[in-house]
Amino acid sequence: MRKPVDAESLTLMTADGYPIAALRYPATGLTRGHLVVAGATGVPQGFYRRFAQYASSCGYNVMTLDYRGIGLSKPASLKGFRMDYLDWGRQDLAAAVEAMSVPGLPLYMVGHSYGGHAFGLLPNHDKVDALYTFATGAGWHGWMPPAERLRVLLMWRVVGPLIVRVKGYLAWNWMGMGEDLPIDVYRQWKRWCTFPRYFFEDPHMTHIAASYENVRSPIMACNALDDLWARPPSRNAFMSAYRNAGWQSTDIDPRQAGLGPIGHMGYFKAHCKPLWEGALGWLEQHGRIRPAALSR
């Protein structure tokens, strides 16, 4: 691996006029393609720095971003800030896809948790050759083991409402669980996690299935067996909505793979580099440009 490259800061303007803070990691050597990292809920883009640097050293121009209300894309105060959770996909991630969609080279996406949800929300998903997503699941507590189920229910039914009542948003930092979340993200996420198949079973969201049925890009969904929030049954419950994408799945046993604990967040930590290699290798198999077309 070459010396890690420095990221270039830029601002993306979404279709509805919201400025999104992004980082672009330029490819070193031959440019094999472009890649957008679609992060998880409440996770700032800096968390994906090591993966982005690795992918850039392998010849990919990589973009990470902070969704509206998160990281460098949040307002001075989240109190009173209103938004739609779906806008992270329909607006923010869509802007990144537009920025990285360049004729002549393939465009890929690597998702983490919500990133796998967001792909089906993109109005421009057809510009992405393939998606490789880690830790995507339906979010329902019933898919989780008993102890984690109780912990999550306590968060949704007791701790979360108390914090929101005091702060006006979900101050996740108080619980050491990530970035603070806008109140609308909290409310929508909480509601959809009451359904075994997430928002696909919400009576008010019956229209959303069509967006996922329109996806034709190849998808691989990778889930670690020690990921308490997104175990394989949870993944299958959500990913089945991509019925026309011919999606595939792979399960990782961290002990057999010699990777150490992964959980829900470990996929992008340094010890999981073998997973990164596998993801990039799979994506490259689905690019629309032959190796002879590689550019400098």
Protein Blocks (a to p, Z undefined) as FASTA:
>chain_A
ZZdddddddddddfkopacdddddddehjafbdcdddddehiafklmmmmmmmmmmnopa
cdddddehiajlbcfblghpacdfklmmmmmmmmmmmmmmcghiacddddehjlmmmmmm
pmklmmpmbdcdehiaehiaklpcfklmmmmmmmmmmmmmmmmmmnopacfklnonaccd
dfklmmmmmmmmmpfnljmlgmklmmmmmmmmmpmbdcdddddfklmklgfklmmmmmmm
mmmnopacddddfklnonopnbjmlmmgmklmmmmmmmmmmmmmmccbdfklpcZZ
